Amino acid sequence: MSRTELLPISPVDGTQIGVFPAATPGEVREAVERGRATSLAWGNTPLRERLRLLARLRAIIVEELDAVVARVTAATGKPDLEALAGDVYTTLDFIAHYEQSAENYLASEPRPSHRLAPHASFRVDYEPLGVVGIIAPWNYPLQLAMVPLVTALVAGNTVVLKPSEVVPSVGALIQELCARTGFPAGVVEVVQGGPEVGEALVDARPDKIFFTGSVATGKKIAARAAEQLTPLELELGGKDPMLVFADAPFDRAVNGAVYGAFVNAGQVCVSVERAYVEAPIYERFVAAVTEAARRLRVGSGRAADLGPLIRPAQADLVEAHLDDALAKGARLTTPRERVGNGFRPLVLRDVSHAMRVMTEETFGPVLPLMPFRSEPEAIELANGTRYGLNASVWTRDRARAERVVRALVAGNCAVNNVLLNIANPHLPFGGERESGWGRYHGPEGLRAFSRVKAVMLDESTATSEMSWFPYRATSYEVVKSLIVAVFGEAPALAKAGAIASQWLGAARSLWRREGSAR
């Protein structure tokens, strides 16, 4: 039986980029087994040593900066600056952040003592899970593979990475970078292939699955992982709203809308996919956004703003959303012009929630604009979706901004900015509703790749506790008095006295100390 091969095509000129053999299910299992065999040693490697290796990885990427960017742009067609800033810079930023913060994030955390164990100390430990399986997407193929990979490694896990089959050359690049770094054998494994390889990775029962991609695929992975109760983190799609109030900083909001909608040709899970504009400035805003969008340059390299769509089928979805919107009364204010595997920026007005472009993730260079007349209406429109990933609010009124942010159902919100909130490595990132489960980035993200273990250390010399066997006739009354003292409405001083009295009485009557009579 012949081995399946991946034959990726350049989204810029249609030429074949290379040939990449796909892993068999057996090879995926072996990769997980190798990761498991070395996971204990890697997890026991001092954190500073793990961070030293990651610093080496960072240095190699910087040394090879132009070559790394060239590999990413060859696979995706995105402009050089987008590969440099979106894929490479963010990856380096997260590595540097963990170098500075990981010791604090993963340090044992003391917790308060408890009245039932007055001689005990309590803490929370963060330990490695074991093997983490990462299934990465194609839109930011370096960043969205490397950031979870690095996070898992910092936490002491080994990793089996399945890059997107659309951009296997970037998966090969990651494998090369990790090999040059000198990670021990089995710490980072890369398995190439399509959906069947992703299924095999889930079936191989790693200790956690981290998936970034579509809602449809996320649901399939969740169902498969549930069969064996494999912990799962899902970073899925979005239909992110931008709410522009009449008092917004107008020119900044216009430029934010254009960048938020068209960066990476709209292939961003936190793209501005819906813009709601307060009625008094709606016409002016539509005109300004249209003019700014028309000025954007489509192409590749360093003289372009928008690249092509990376995945060929995505262009067909964009066409379908446009056809549906136009058939239902929407109007384009920019030319509908397809350029190779991409489009010139597309601005739509007169849209409604009856259109797919306002309810389904488009993931392309389309910006639909819709007016609203009040703050409650804006919130209702923004929340009228099955997604809940990111949102932005534009206003000079701080009180309104805070009020609206609290009302939005989203894992992440920005005021008077777009997308850059996601780049801050100190902040957790993740979605609500069908935008996913869990969080990564920040301390929450690093701990999400850890086993959270609660530890109690009791240094009492007593041979028994108040609630232990054998139960005595007085035990019920002692516990009852404690409950009344602690949870009743007595003054604080009386409570403290009652508690002390009960503990002294309990200690005398119920505890047997070493050397005491039985």
N, C-alpha and C positions, 0 to 999 in steps of 0.2 A: 504494500500500500504506500503510495507516494506521499511525501510530506507536503502539507499546505504551505504556500508561500505568500507573503504579503508583498504587493507590487504597488507601492504608493506613487501617486501622480502629482507633479508640481501644480499647484493651483494657479500659478502664474502663466506657464506656457504649455502645460499638458504633457510634459516629458516625464518619463519614468525616473524616479529618484534612485531606486535601488531594489534589491531583492533581499527580503528578510524572512528566514524560515520561522514558521509558527511552532510554538511548543506543543507537544502532545499532552493529553491528560496525565499520562504517566510521568512526563518530565515536570509538569507542574507539581504533582505530588512529591516528586524527589526534591524539588526546590524548597518546598515547605518543610520537608523532612531535614534537609541540610540546615535550614534556618532554625529548626527546633533543636537540632543537635548542638548548635553553637550558641543558642539563646541564653543558656545559663552562664556560660563564660562571658558573653558580651554583657549581660545584665549585671554581672559581678565586677566588670571592669569599672574602675573608679570613674566617676562622672567627669573629672578633669581630664582624664585620658580620652574619653569619648569626645569631649569638646576640643581637645587638641587635634584629633583627626578631622573634626569638622572644620576647624580653622585651616587645616591643610587643604581641604576641599575648597573652601572659600578662596584661598590663595591661588589654587590652580585655575579656578574660573576666572579670576582677575587677570592672571597671566595670559590666558587664552581668550580674552574678552571678545575681540573681533571675530575670532574663529567660532566661538560659541554662538554669537549673534548670527553669523553667516549660516550655521547649521539650522538654527531656528527659523530664519527667514526663508531658507531654501525649502523647508518642509511646509511652511504656513503661508508664504507670500506676503506676510505683514510687513509694513514699513520698518526699516532698520531701527528707528527710534522706539517704536512700540515693542519690538523684541528686546531692545536694550533696557527700556524702563519697566515694561510690564512683566517680562519673563526673568531677565537676568538681575536687574536691580533688586526686585522684590525678593528673589531667592537669597541674594547676598545679605540683604537687610535682615531677614529672618535668622540666618545663620549667626550673624553678628549679635543679634538680640539675644539668642539663646546663650552665646558665649558669655554675655554680661549677666543674664537673669536666671539661667536654668538652676543654678545652685540654690537660689532663693525659692524658686517655684517648687522644686522637688524636695526641699528640706522637710524633715519631720516637723509636724505642726502641733504644738502643745494645745490641749483643750482643757477647759475648766474642770475642776474636780466635782464630785457629786456627793450629796449628803448621805447616800447609802453606802459609800465606800470612802470614808474620810481619810484613810491612810493610803489611798491609791492615787497614782498619777495617770493621766490619759493623754494619748497623742494619736495623730493620724500619720501613717507612713504612705509614701507613694512609691510603688514598686513596679518593675517591668511586667507587662502582660505575657510576653513570650514572642510569638511570631505575628506580625501585622501584615495583612494582605492589602495592597493599595491598587485600586483600579482608577486610572487617571484619564482625563479628557483630552480633547485635541485643540481647544481654543487658546489656552496658555499652556502648551505641552511641557515646558520646562518648569515654570513656577508651580503649576497645580499638581505636578508629580513630586517635585523636589521639596516643597514646603511640608507636606505631610510625611514624606520620607525622612527628612531631617528631624522633624518633631518626634517621630517614632524612634529614631536612633538615639536622640538625646535622652529620651525616657528609658533607654536601655533595652529596647526591643530589636529583634532582627526584622528584616523587611523582604517581602516578595512583591515586586512591582510589576503590574501589567500596564504598560503604556497603551494609549489609544492606537488601534490598528490603522487609523488614518494617518498618523505621523510616527511610524516606527523608527524613523531615522533619529528622532529626538530621544526615543527610548534607548537606542544604541549609544547615543551621546552620553546619556546619564550613566549607562553601564561603564563606558570608558572612563568617565570622570571619577566614578567610585573606585574603579580598579586602580587608577593612578594614585588615588588618595592612600590606598593601602589598608582598607578595611580588612579584617580577618575573613577568611573563607567562610561563606555561608551567611555573613551579616547582611549583605545586599545581594539579592537575586533578581534578575530581570527576565520575565517570560513574555515573549511577544505573541500576539495573536488576536483573533476577533472575539465575539461573544462566547464562543465555546471555551476559550481559554479562561475568560472571566468566570464562567460557570465552574470550570475545573478548579479554579483557585478557591472559590467559595466552598466547593465540595471537599477540598483538601483540609478543611477545618483549621484554619489559622485561629489565633486567639482573638483577633478582631479584624473586621473588614472596614476599610475606609474607601468610600466610593464618591466620586464627583462626576456628575453627568445628568442625563435627562430623568424626568419624573418616571416615565414609563419603564426605563431600565432599572431605576432605583427600586421600584415596586417589585420587579422580578427578583432582584438580588435579595430584597428584604424577605420575600416569601421563601426563597431557597435557604437563606441563612437561618430563618426561623425553625426550619425542620431540625436543625442541630443546635439551636439556641446560641449561635455565634453572635457575640456583640457586634453592633453595626453602627457606623456613622455615615450619614447620607448628606452630601452637599449637592442639592438639586437645582432646579431652575427657578426663575423669577419672572415677575411681570411688574417691574419696579416703577412706582409712580413718582412723579415730580409735581409738587404742589406750589404754584407760583401765585402769591397774593399781590394785590395791586400796589402795595407799598414795598415790594421786593426791590433790591438793587438791580435795576432793569438790565443794564448792559452785562453785568456779571451773570444774571440769570440766563440771558440769551446765550452767552458763551458756554455756560455750564450745561444748558440743554443740548447744544450742538456737540460738545465733547462727550457728554454722558450717553448720548444716543449713537454716536458714530465712531467712537474710539474702537479700535480692533474690528472695524466694519460692523459694529453692533453685536459682535460675538463675545459677549461678556454676560455672566449670569446676573450682574448688578447693573446692566445697562439701563438707561432711562428708556423704558418701553412704553410709557404712557405719560403725557404731560397735561396736567389740568391747570388752566390759567384763569384767574379771576376776570369776569366779564369786562370790566372797564378798560383793561389793558390787552384784551385778547387779540383784537385785530392788529394792534401795533406789534404785539409779540410775534404773531404768525408772520408778519411781513419781515421783521428783523431776523427771525430764525431762518426763514426762507433765503434771505440774502446771504446770511453767513454760511448756510449749507451749500449754496451754489458756488461759493468760493473754494470749497475743499477740493483738493487734487486727488485723483484716483490713480493708483499704480502700485509700484513697489520701490524698494531702495530707500534713498535718503531724500528724495524730492517728492514724496507722496505723503498724503494724510490718511487715505483709506486704501487698504489692500483688498484682495479678493476674498470671497468666502472660502474657507479652508476645506470644508466638506462639500463636495459637489451637490449632494441632495439638498443641502440647505437653501440653495438658490431656488429650487422648485417650491420649497415651503414659503419663502418670501413672496414668490409670484402668486401663490395660492391665497395668501393673506391679502395681498394687494387687490387681486381680482374680487375677492369677497367684499372688501371694504368699498371699492368703487361701485360694485353692483348694488350696494345698500345705501349709496348716497354720499360717500366721502369724496373729497376732491384733493388731487395732488397739486401742490404749489411749486414743485420742482419737476424737472423732466423725468419720465420713466425710461431710464436708459441703462441697459445691461452692458457691462464692460467685461468681456471674458466670463469669468466665473463669479463676477461681482456686480455691484450696482453703483451708480452715482447716488449720493444721499437722497433719500426719499422723505419728504415732509407731507403729511396728510392733515387736512382740516375737515371739520364737519363730521367727525367720527362719533360713534355711539357704542354702548356696551352690547349691542346686537351684533357687532362685528368681531370676527376672530382676532383681528389685529389688536383689540382691546382686552381680550380675555385669554388668549393663548400666547405662550412665549414665541416670539418671532425669531429672535436670535439673528438679526440682520440689520442693515443700515436703514431703518424705518423709524420715523418719529411722528406718532399721531398726537394731535393737539385738540383738546376739548375744553370749552369754557365751563366755569362754575360760578354760582352767584352768592354763595355763603360758605362760611367755615364748616358748618355741619354737613352741607352738601359735598364739599371737597373731601372731608373725612369719609363719608359714606361711599363716594366713588372710589377713593383710594383703597378702601377695605373690601370693595366688591369684587374679590378675586379669590381663587383657591390657593394663591401663592402668598408668601410673606417673608421675602428675603431682605430687601433693602428699600429705602424710601428717602426722598429729600424734600425739605420744606424751605421755601424761600420767602422771607419777610424781614423787615427791619424791627418788627415788634417782638421783643424777646419773650414776653409773656405768652403771646399767641404761639410762637414757635414751640415753647415748652408744652403748651396745652395740646397742640396738634400732635407732637411727637408721642406724647403719652397715649393719645387715642389711636394711633396707627398700629395695626397688627403687622409687625415686621421685626425680624431679629436684629436689624441694624438701621439706624437713621442718621442722616446728616442735615445740618441747617446751613443754608447758603453755600453748599458745596455738593459735589457728586463723586462717588467712587473712592475718593482718597481716604474716607473713613475705614475702608476695607484694608488699606495698605498699612495701617498702624499695627505693628506686631504686639503691642500691649493690649489690644482690644480683642475680646472673643468674637468669632464670626460664625454665623450659622443662620438657618431659617426657621420659620414657623409654617404651619399648615403643610402644603405639599412641596414646600421649598426645602424640606429636609428634617433630619433629626440630629441633635447634638451640636457641639461647638468645637472649633479649633481656632488657633491663634491665642495669644495671651496665656496667662497662667491656667485658665480653664482648659485651653486646648492641649497644653502639655500634659496636664493631669488626666485628660480624656484618653491619653495613650498609656495610662498607668493603672495599676491595681490599687484602689484606695482601701487601705487596711486600717481599721480602728484597733488600737492597742491599749490595754489596761495593765498597769504594773502595780500590784498591791504589796506593800511592805508591812502589813499588819502582822503582829505576832499572835493574834488571837487564833484559837483552834476552831472557832465556829463563827458564823454570822447570824444576825438577828432573824433572817428569813430561812435559815437552813434547817434540816431535820435534826433531831425530832421536834415536831411542833409541840408547844406547851400550852397549858390552859391560859397563861398570861399573854401569849404571843399576839392573839387577835387584838386585845385591848391596847397593847403597846403600839401596834401598827395603826390602829384606829386613832389613838391620841396623836401620833405623828402626823397623820393625814389632816386632822383638824387643826393642828398647830401650823402646819406648812401651808395648807391650801384654804383654810378658813379665813374669816374676816377679822380676826383678832389684831390689835395693834402690833406693829413690828417688834417692839421690845418684848411684849408678852410672847410673841411667836418664838423669838430667839431663846427666851428662858424656857419655854415649854420643850423646844427641840433639845436644848442642852440637858434638861431634866430627863427626857425620854432616852437620850443616848446614854446618859450615865446609868439610868435604871436598866436599860437593855444590856449595857456592858456588864453590869453586876450580875444580872439574873440569867442572861442567855449565852454569853460568851464563855468558853472554857479556855483559859490561857495555859500555856505550857507549864507543867508542874502542878496544876490545880487538881483538886479532887474531882473524880468523875461523878 
